[in-house]
Amino acid sequence: FNLDDINLAHLFLRLHNNERVTVFLNGRQVRQEGGHSPGYRWSPLGELGKLALRKGENVIAVVCEKGQHKTFVDAGLVELKPAK
């Protein structure tokens, strides 16, 4: 994904998974979550994640460990903006 601006105030990581996941931004580990989530979790990206972002091209990578059941993960970055 591409970013024109990296000064994003309210950046969240949105995850839905059924096994342990590790999230990387531009090669830096920014989050690790364990176990099943019954729905989407919204977590602030935090300073570590924001420092991994750069103007231009960025890469998000997600590793989902294989468990006893079928494995799935859905992940994304979301900027929440105040209502006007």
Secondary structure as the mmCIF struct_conf table of DSSP 4:
data_model
#
loop_
_struct_conf.conf_type_id
_struct_conf.id
_struct_conf.beg_label_comp_id
_struct_conf.beg_label_asym_id
_struct_conf.beg_label_seq_id
_struct_conf.end_label_comp_id
_struct_conf.end_label_asym_id
_struct_conf.end_label_seq_id
STRN STRN1 ASN A 2 LEU A 3
BEND BEND1 ASP A 4 ASP A 4
BEND BEND2 ALA A 9 HIS A 10
STRN STRN2 LEU A 11 ASN A 17
BEND BEND3 ASN A 18 GLU A 19
STRN STRN3 VAL A 21 LEU A 25
TURN_TY1_P TURN_TY1_P1 ASN A 26 GLY A 27
STRN STRN4 ARG A 28 GLU A 33
BEND BEND4 GLY A 35 GLY A 35
BEND BEND5 PRO A 38 GLY A 39
STRN STRN5 ARG A 41 PRO A 44
HELX_RH_AL_P HELX_RH_AL_P1 GLY A 46 ALA A 52
BEND BEND6 LYS A 55 LYS A 55
STRN STRN6 GLY A 56 GLU A 57
STRN STRN7 ILE A 60 CYS A 64
BEND BEND7 GLN A 68 HIS A 69
STRN STRN8 VAL A 73 GLU A 79
#
